[in-house]
Amino acid sequence: MIRNLTAGPGIHIANNSFSAPYVNMNAPSAGMMRYNGSNLEVYDGSSWLTLSSSYPQIELDSYVKDAVTWAQKKIAEEQRLKDLAAQHTTVADAVAARDRAEEALRIAVALCDTK
């Protein structure tokens, strides 16, 4: 709120009156906030409540952390195999054999899994 405005050249002030300030610490209303020198407080309609300065901490549980670590290792291992396979025919042949064996395993499981 701005009090005691004065009109001047190029300035027109309509309704040059003011009301009591919204923040009246002698008559607080619900939702008002104040800083009391050490804490931030809010008025709930009957008393001033200190707002907590703590905050929630969110983190992955150990199972998810382990899963992410495992996935990171697998990604690094696969990249290492890919790099070696690009340089060495023997490694490329072994990777291809592994891929064929994994595909055969998937097919066998699909044929045997009756659930």
FIPAMI-653293 format. One record per atom (N, C-alpha, C): residue number from 0; residue in one letter; y, z, x. Coordinates in steps of 0.05 Angstrom, whole numbers, plus 5000, padded with zeros to 4 digits. Layout:
BEGIN
r k NUM r A c2 Y c3 Z c1 X;
...
end
This chain:
BEGIN
r k 0 r M c2 4977 c3 5000 c1 5017;
r k 0 r M c2 5000 c3 5000 c1 5000;
r k 0 r M c2 5025 c3 5000 c1 5018;
r k 1 r I c2 5044 c3 4986 c1 5009;
r k 1 r I c2 5069 c3 4984 c1 5023;
r k 1 r I c2 5091 c3 4996 c1 5006;
r k 2 r R c2 5106 c3 5015 c1 5017;
r k 2 r R c2 5128 c3 5028 c1 5002;
r k 2 r R c2 5155 c3 5018 c1 5012;
r k 3 r N c2 5174 c3 5021 c1 4995;
r k 3 r N c2 5202 c3 5016 c1 5002;
r k 3 r N c2 5207 c3 4988 c1 5013;
r k 4 r L c2 5199 c3 4969 c1 4998;
r k 4 r L c2 5204 c3 4941 c1 5006;
r k 4 r L c2 5232 c3 4934 c1 4998;
r k 5 r T c2 5245 c3 4918 c1 5014;
r k 5 r T c2 5272 c3 4909 c1 5009;
r k 5 r T c2 5273 c3 4879 c1 5009;
r k 6 r A c2 5284 c3 4868 c1 4988;
r k 6 r A c2 5287 c3 4839 c1 4986;
r k 6 r A c2 5308 c3 4829 c1 5006;
r k 7 r G c2 5306 c3 4805 c1 5014;
r k 7 r G c2 5325 c3 4793 c1 5032;
r k 7 r G c2 5326 c3 4764 c1 5028;
r k 8 r P c2 5341 c3 4749 c1 5046;
r k 8 r P c2 5342 c3 4720 c1 5043;
r k 8 r P c2 5314 c3 4708 c1 5044;
r k 9 r G c2 5308 c3 4693 c1 5023;
r k 9 r G c2 5282 c3 4680 c1 5021;
r k 9 r G c2 5259 c3 4698 c1 5013;
r k 10 r I c2 5264 c3 4724 c1 5007;
r k 10 r I c2 5243 c3 4742 c1 4999;
r k 10 r I c2 5250 c3 4754 c1 4972;
r k 11 r H c2 5232 c3 4750 c1 4954;
r k 11 r H c2 5235 c3 4761 c1 4927;
r k 11 r H c2 5212 c3 4781 c1 4923;
r k 12 r I c2 5219 c3 4805 c1 4913;
r k 12 r I c2 5199 c3 4825 c1 4909;
r k 12 r I c2 5197 c3 4830 c1 4879;
r k 13 r A c2 5174 c3 4825 c1 4868;
r k 13 r A c2 5170 c3 4830 c1 4839;
r k 13 r A c2 5158 c3 4857 c1 4836;
r k 14 r N c2 5166 c3 4872 c1 4816;
r k 14 r N c2 5155 c3 4898 c1 4810;
r k 14 r N c2 5157 c3 4916 c1 4834;
r k 15 r N c2 5181 c3 4923 c1 4843;
r k 15 r N c2 5185 c3 4939 c1 4866;
r k 15 r N c2 5179 c3 4969 c1 4861;
r k 16 r S c2 5155 c3 4974 c1 4852;
r k 16 r S c2 5147 c3 5002 c1 4848;
r k 16 r S c2 5121 c3 5006 c1 4863;
r k 17 r F c2 5113 c3 5030 c1 4866;
r k 17 r F c2 5088 c3 5036 c1 4880;
r k 17 r F c2 5073 c3 5058 c1 4865;
r k 18 r S c2 5048 c3 5059 c1 4870;
r k 18 r S c2 5032 c3 5080 c1 4858;
r k 18 r S c2 5022 c3 5098 c1 4880;
r k 19 r A c2 5010 c3 5120 c1 4872;
r k 19 r A c2 4999 c3 5138 c1 4893;
r k 19 r A c2 4978 c3 5123 c1 4909;
r k 20 r P c2 4976 c3 5130 c1 4934;
r k 20 r P c2 4956 c3 5116 c1 4951;
r k 20 r P c2 4928 c3 5120 c1 4940;
r k 21 r Y c2 4911 c3 5100 c1 4944;
r k 21 r Y c2 4883 c3 5102 c1 4935;
r k 21 r Y c2 4869 c3 5125 c1 4948;
r k 22 r V c2 4874 c3 5129 c1 4973;
r k 22 r V c2 4861 c3 5151 c1 4988;
r k 22 r V c2 4879 c3 5176 c1 4985;
r k 23 r N c2 4870 c3 5194 c1 4968;
r k 23 r N c2 4883 c3 5220 c1 4964;
r k 23 r N c2 4862 c3 5241 c1 4970;
r k 24 r M c2 4864 c3 5252 c1 4994;
r k 24 r M c2 4843 c3 5271 c1 5003;
r k 24 r M c2 4843 c3 5297 c1 4986;
r k 25 r N c2 4864 c3 5302 c1 4971;
r k 25 r N c2 4865 c3 5326 c1 4954;
r k 25 r N c2 4851 c3 5321 c1 4928;
r k 26 r A c2 4847 c3 5296 c1 4920;
r k 26 r A c2 4833 c3 5289 c1 4896;
r k 26 r A c2 4814 c3 5266 c1 4901;
r k 27 r P c2 4793 c3 5270 c1 4917;
r k 27 r P c2 4775 c3 5248 c1 4923;
r k 27 r P c2 4760 c3 5238 c1 4899;
r k 28 r S c2 4752 c3 5213 c1 4901;
r k 28 r S c2 4735 c3 5202 c1 4880;
r k 28 r S c2 4709 c3 5191 c1 4893;
r k 29 r A c2 4688 c3 5189 c1 4877;
r k 29 r A c2 4662 c3 5180 c1 4888;
r k 29 r A c2 4665 c3 5154 c1 4902;
r k 30 r G c2 4653 c3 5153 c1 4926;
r k 30 r G c2 4653 c3 5129 c1 4942;
r k 30 r G c2 4674 c3 5129 c1 4964;
r k 31 r M c2 4693 c3 5147 c1 4963;
r k 31 r M c2 4713 c3 5148 c1 4984;
r k 31 r M c2 4699 c3 5156 c1 5010;
r k 32 r M c2 4710 c3 5146 c1 5032;
r k 32 r M c2 4699 c3 5153 c1 5058;
r k 32 r M c2 4721 c3 5165 c1 5075;
r k 33 r R c2 4713 c3 5182 c1 5094;
r k 33 r R c2 4732 c3 5193 c1 5113;
r k 33 r R c2 4718 c3 5199 c1 5139;
r k 34 r Y c2 4735 c3 5201 c1 5160;
r k 34 r Y c2 4725 c3 5209 c1 5186;
r k 34 r Y c2 4737 c3 5237 c1 5191;
r k 35 r N c2 4720 c3 5257 c1 5195;
r k 35 r N c2 4730 c3 5284 c1 5197;
r k 35 r N c2 4734 c3 5293 c1 5226;
r k 36 r G c2 4735 c3 5275 c1 5244;
r k 36 r G c2 4739 c3 5281 c1 5272;
r k 36 r G c2 4714 c3 5278 c1 5289;
r k 37 r S c2 4691 c3 5281 c1 5276;
r k 37 r S c2 4666 c3 5278 c1 5290;
r k 37 r S c2 4645 c3 5262 c1 5274;
r k 38 r N c2 4647 c3 5262 c1 5248;
r k 38 r N c2 4627 c3 5248 c1 5231;
r k 38 r N c2 4641 c3 5231 c1 5210;
r k 39 r L c2 4627 c3 5210 c1 5202;
r k 39 r L c2 4636 c3 5194 c1 5180;
r k 39 r L c2 4624 c3 5206 c1 5155;
r k 40 r E c2 4640 c3 5210 c1 5134;
r k 40 r E c2 4631 c3 5223 c1 5110;
r k 40 r E c2 4637 c3 5206 c1 5085;
r k 41 r V c2 4621 c3 5209 c1 5064;
r k 41 r V c2 4626 c3 5196 c1 5039;
r k 41 r V c2 4626 c3 5217 c1 5017;
r k 42 r Y c2 4644 c3 5213 c1 4998;
r k 42 r Y c2 4645 c3 5232 c1 4975;
r k 42 r Y c2 4627 c3 5222 c1 4953;
r k 43 r D c2 4609 c3 5239 c1 4944;
r k 43 r D c2 4590 c3 5231 c1 4923;
r k 43 r D c2 4599 c3 5239 c1 4895;
r k 44 r G c2 4623 c3 5248 c1 4892;
r k 44 r G c2 4633 c3 5257 c1 4866;
r k 44 r G c2 4635 c3 5287 c1 4864;
r k 45 r S c2 4621 c3 5301 c1 4881;
r k 45 r S c2 4623 c3 5330 c1 4880;
r k 45 r S c2 4626 c3 5342 c1 4908;
r k 46 r S c2 4617 c3 5328 c1 4929;
r k 46 r S c2 4619 c3 5339 c1 4956;
r k 46 r S c2 4619 c3 5317 c1 4976;
r k 47 r W c2 4628 c3 5324 c1 5000;
r k 47 r W c2 4629 c3 5305 c1 5022;
r k 47 r W c2 4602 c3 5306 c1 5037;
r k 48 r L c2 4589 c3 5283 c1 5040;
r k 48 r L c2 4563 c3 5281 c1 5053;
r k 48 r L c2 4567 c3 5266 c1 5080;
r k 49 r T c2 4555 c3 5277 c1 5101;
r k 49 r T c2 4556 c3 5264 c1 5127;
r k 49 r T c2 4537 c3 5240 c1 5127;
r k 50 r L c2 4547 c3 5217 c1 5135;
r k 50 r L c2 4531 c3 5193 c1 5138;
r k 50 r L c2 4515 c3 5195 c1 5164;
r k 51 r S c2 4490 c3 5189 c1 5162;
r k 51 r S c2 4473 c3 5190 c1 5186;
r k 51 r S c2 4481 c3 5169 c1 5206;
r k 52 r S c2 4480 c3 5176 c1 5231;
r k 52 r S c2 4486 c3 5156 c1 5252;
r k 52 r S c2 4460 c3 5145 c1 5263;
r k 53 r S c2 4437 c3 5153 c1 5252;
r k 53 r S c2 4412 c3 5142 c1 5261;
r k 53 r S c2 4407 c3 5116 c1 5247;
r k 54 r Y c2 4388 c3 5101 c1 5257;
r k 54 r Y c2 4381 c3 5075 c1 5246;
r k 54 r Y c2 4351 c3 5071 c1 5249;
r k 55 r P c2 4340 c3 5055 c1 5231;
r k 55 r P c2 4311 c3 5050 c1 5233;
r k 55 r P c2 4304 c3 5034 c1 5258;
r k 56 r Q c2 4281 c3 5040 c1 5270;
r k 56 r Q c2 4271 c3 5024 c1 5292;
r k 56 r Q c2 4247 c3 5009 c1 5283;
r k 57 r I c2 4248 c3 4984 c1 5286;
r k 57 r I c2 4226 c3 4966 c1 5277;
r k 57 r I c2 4213 c3 4954 c1 5302;
r k 58 r E c2 4187 c3 4957 c1 5304;
r k 58 r E c2 4173 c3 4945 c1 5327;
r k 58 r E c2 4145 c3 4937 c1 5317;
r k 59 r L c2 4133 c3 4920 c1 5333;
r k 59 r L c2 4106 c3 4911 c1 5327;
r k 59 r L c2 4086 c3 4933 c1 5333;
r k 60 r D c2 4065 c3 4935 c1 5316;
r k 60 r D c2 4045 c3 4956 c1 5322;
r k 60 r D c2 4028 c3 4946 c1 5345;
r k 61 r S c2 4011 c3 4964 c1 5356;
r k 61 r S c2 3995 c3 4957 c1 5380;
r k 61 r S c2 3976 c3 4934 c1 5375;
r k 62 r Y c2 3965 c3 4931 c1 5351;
r k 62 r Y c2 3947 c3 4909 c1 5345;
r k 62 r Y c2 3961 c3 4882 c1 5348;
r k 63 r V c2 3985 c3 4881 c1 5337;
r k 63 r V c2 4001 c3 4856 c1 5338;
r k 63 r V c2 4009 c3 4850 c1 5367;
r k 64 r K c2 4018 c3 4871 c1 5381;
r k 64 r K c2 4025 c3 4868 c1 5409;
r k 64 r K c2 4002 c3 4857 c1 5426;
r k 65 r D c2 3978 c3 4868 c1 5421;
r k 65 r D c2 3954 c3 4859 c1 5435;
r k 65 r D c2 3947 c3 4830 c1 5428;
r k 66 r A c2 3950 c3 4823 c1 5402;
r k 66 r A c2 3945 c3 4796 c1 5394;
r k 66 r A c2 3965 c3 4776 c1 5407;
r k 67 r V c2 3990 c3 4784 c1 5409;
r k 67 r V c2 4010 c3 4766 c1 5421;
r k 67 r V c2 4004 c3 4763 c1 5451;
r k 68 r T c2 3997 c3 4785 c1 5464;
r k 68 r T c2 3990 c3 4785 c1 5493;
r k 68 r T c2 3966 c3 4767 c1 5497;
r k 69 r W c2 3945 c3 4769 c1 5480;
r k 69 r W c2 3921 c3 4752 c1 5482;
r k 69 r W c2 3929 c3 4723 c1 5479;
r k 70 r A c2 3945 c3 4717 c1 5459;
r k 70 r A c2 3953 c3 4689 c1 5454;
r k 70 r A c2 3969 c3 4678 c1 5477;
r k 71 r Q c2 3986 c3 4694 c1 5489;
r k 71 r Q c2 4002 c3 4685 c1 5512;
r k 71 r Q c2 3983 c3 4679 c1 5536;
r k 72 r K c2 3963 c3 4696 c1 5540;
r k 72 r K c2 3943 c3 4691 c1 5561;
r k 72 r K c2 3928 c3 4665 c1 5556;
r k 73 r K c2 3919 c3 4661 c1 5531;
r k 73 r K c2 3904 c3 4637 c1 5524;
r k 73 r K c2 3922 c3 4612 c1 5528;
r k 74 r I c2 3947 c3 4613 c1 5521;
r k 74 r I c2 3965 c3 4590 c1 5524;
r k 74 r I c2 3967 c3 4584 c1 5554;
r k 75 r A c2 3971 c3 4605 c1 5570;
r k 75 r A c2 3974 c3 4601 c1 5600;
r k 75 r A c2 3948 c3 4590 c1 5611;
r k 76 r E c2 3925 c3 4600 c1 5602;
r k 76 r E c2 3899 c3 4590 c1 5612;
r k 76 r E c2 3895 c3 4560 c1 5605;
r k 77 r E c2 3902 c3 4553 c1 5580;
r k 77 r E c2 3899 c3 4525 c1 5571;
r k 77 r E c2 3917 c3 4507 c1 5587;
r k 78 r Q c2 3942 c3 4516 c1 5592;
r k 78 r Q c2 3960 c3 4500 c1 5608;
r k 78 r Q c2 3950 c3 4496 c1 5636;
r k 79 r R c2 3939 c3 4518 c1 5647;
r k 79 r R c2 3928 c3 4516 c1 5675;
r k 79 r R c2 3905 c3 4497 c1 5676;
r k 80 r L c2 3887 c3 4498 c1 5656;
r k 80 r L c2 3865 c3 4479 c1 5655;
r k 80 r L c2 3875 c3 4450 c1 5652;
r k 81 r K c2 3895 c3 4446 c1 5635;
r k 81 r K c2 3906 c3 4420 c1 5631;
r k 81 r K c2 3917 c3 4409 c1 5657;
r k 82 r D c2 3932 c3 4426 c1 5671;
r k 82 r D c2 3944 c3 4418 c1 5697;
r k 82 r D c2 3922 c3 4411 c1 5717;
r k 83 r L c2 3901 c3 4428 c1 5719;
r k 83 r L c2 3879 c3 4423 c1 5738;
r k 83 r L c2 3864 c3 4398 c1 5730;
r k 84 r A c2 3860 c3 4394 c1 5704;
r k 84 r A c2 3845 c3 4370 c1 5694;
r k 84 r A c2 3860 c3 4345 c1 5701;
r k 85 r A c2 3887 c3 4346 c1 5701;
r k 85 r A c2 3903 c3 4323 c1 5708;
r k 85 r A c2 3900 c3 4316 c1 5738;
r k 86 r Q c2 3893 c3 4336 c1 5754;
r k 86 r Q c2 3891 c3 4331 c1 5783;
r k 86 r Q c2 3863 c3 4327 c1 5793;
r k 87 r H c2 3843 c3 4338 c1 5778;
r k 87 r H c2 3816 c3 4338 c1 5787;
r k 87 r H c2 3797 c3 4328 c1 5766;
r k 88 r T c2 3782 c3 4307 c1 5772;
r k 88 r T c2 3764 c3 4295 c1 5753;
r k 88 r T c2 3742 c3 4314 c1 5745;
r k 89 r T c2 3732 c3 4330 c1 5763;
r k 89 r T c2 3711 c3 4350 c1 5757;
r k 89 r T c2 3720 c3 4369 c1 5736;
r k 90 r V c2 3745 c3 4379 c1 5738;
r k 90 r V c2 3755 c3 4398 c1 5718;
r k 90 r V c2 3759 c3 4383 c1 5691;
r k 91 r A c2 3769 c3 4358 c1 5692;
r k 91 r A c2 3773 c3 4343 c1 5668;
r k 91 r A c2 3746 c3 4339 c1 5653;
r k 92 r D c2 3724 c3 4333 c1 5669;
r k 92 r D c2 3698 c3 4329 c1 5657;
r k 92 r D c2 3688 c3 4356 c1 5645;
r k 93 r A c2 3693 c3 4378 c1 5658;
r k 93 r A c2 3684 c3 4404 c1 5648;
r k 93 r A c2 3699 c3 4411 c1 5622;
r k 94 r V c2 3725 c3 4406 c1 5622;
r k 94 r V c2 3741 c3 4411 c1 5597;
r k 94 r V c2 3731 c3 4394 c1 5574;
r k 95 r A c2 3725 c3 4369 c1 5580;
r k 95 r A c2 3715 c3 4351 c1 5559;
r k 95 r A c2 3688 c3 4361 c1 5549;
r k 96 r A c2 3671 c3 4370 c1 5567;
r k 96 r A c2 3644 c3 4381 c1 5559;
r k 96 r A c2 3648 c3 4406 c1 5542;
r k 97 r R c2 3667 c3 4423 c1 5550;
r k 97 r R c2 3672 c3 4447 c1 5534;
r k 97 r R c2 3682 c3 4439 c1 5506;
r k 98 r D c2 3700 c3 4420 c1 5504;
r k 98 r D c2 3710 c3 4411 c1 5478;
r k 98 r D c2 3688 c3 4400 c1 5461;
r k 99 r R c2 3669 c3 4384 c1 5472;
r k 99 r R c2 3647 c3 4374 c1 5457;
r k 99 r R c2 3629 c3 4396 c1 5447;
r k 100 r A c2 3624 c3 4416 c1 5465;
r k 100 r A c2 3607 c3 4439 c1 5458;
r k 100 r A c2 3620 c3 4455 c1 5435;
r k 101 r E c2 3646 c3 4459 c1 5436;
r k 101 r E c2 3660 c3 4474 c1 5415;
r k 101 r E c2 3659 c3 4459 c1 5389;
r k 102 r E c2 3661 c3 4433 c1 5390;
r k 102 r E c2 3659 c3 4417 c1 5365;
r k 102 r E c2 3630 c3 4419 c1 5354;
r k 103 r A c2 3610 c3 4418 c1 5371;
r k 103 r A c2 3582 c3 4420 c1 5362;
r k 103 r A c2 3578 c3 4448 c1 5350;
r k 104 r L c2 3590 c3 4468 c1 5361;
r k 104 r L c2 3587 c3 4495 c1 5350;
r k 104 r L c2 3600 c3 4497 c1 5323;
r k 105 r R c2 3624 c3 4485 c1 5320;
r k 105 r R c2 3637 c3 4485 c1 5293;
r k 105 r R c2 3620 c3 4472 c1 5272;
r k 106 r I c2 3608 c3 4449 c1 5280;
r k 106 r I c2 3591 c3 4435 c1 5261;
r k 106 r I c2 3566 c3 4451 c1 5253;
r k 107 r A c2 3554 c3 4464 c1 5274;
r k 107 r A c2 3530 c3 4480 c1 5268;
r k 107 r A c2 3537 c3 4503 c1 5250;
r k 108 r V c2 3559 c3 4516 c1 5255;
r k 108 r V c2 3567 c3 4539 c1 5239;
r k 108 r V c2 3573 c3 4530 c1 5210;
r k 109 r A c2 3586 c3 4507 c1 5207;
r k 109 r A c2 3592 c3 4497 c1 5181;
r k 109 r A c2 3566 c3 4491 c1 5165;
r k 110 r L c2 3547 c3 4480 c1 5179;
r k 110 r L c2 3521 c3 4473 c1 5166;
r k 110 r L c2 3505 c3 4498 c1 5159;
r k 111 r C c2 3507 c3 4519 c1 5175;
r k 111 r C c2 3491 c3 4543 c1 5171;
r k 111 r C c2 3505 c3 4564 c1 5154;
r k 112 r D c2 3531 c3 4563 c1 5152;
r k 112 r D c2 3546 c3 4583 c1 5137;
r k 112 r D c2 3544 c3 4577 c1 5107;
r k 113 r T c2 3528 c3 4593 c1 5093;
r k 113 r T c2 3523 c3 4589 c1 5065;
r k 113 r T c2 3539 c3 4608 c1 5047;
r k 114 r K c2 3556 c3 4623 c1 5058;
r k 114 r K c2 3571 c3 4643 c1 5042;
r k 114 r K c2 3592 c3 4630 c1 5025;
end
